[in-house]
Amino acid sequence: MRTVSIHEAKTHLSALVSRVQNRQEHIIICRYGHAVAELKPIDKKKRTRTDKTLSRITVKGDLTDSTVEEWEDA
């Protein structure tokens, strides 16, 4: 984990973001010697699994058809 001042972070933001992206490094940004923010990689989550009961659903009709006529009477 690396610590940088706000001035250094502003000056070298692109390089710091590259370090976070390529090296999975965490960077703490300090103001007047106190930590105020952290640059860290985003956790890439796995795709959520769908519920097995959804496979039993059947759709009748074309879901891409316009529904304008249905809403005119509303």
Summary of the structure (lengths in Angstrom):
residues: 74
radius of gyration: 24.7
end to end distance: 59.2
largest distance: 64.8
contacts: 117
relative contact order: 0.15
helix: 36%
strand: 20%
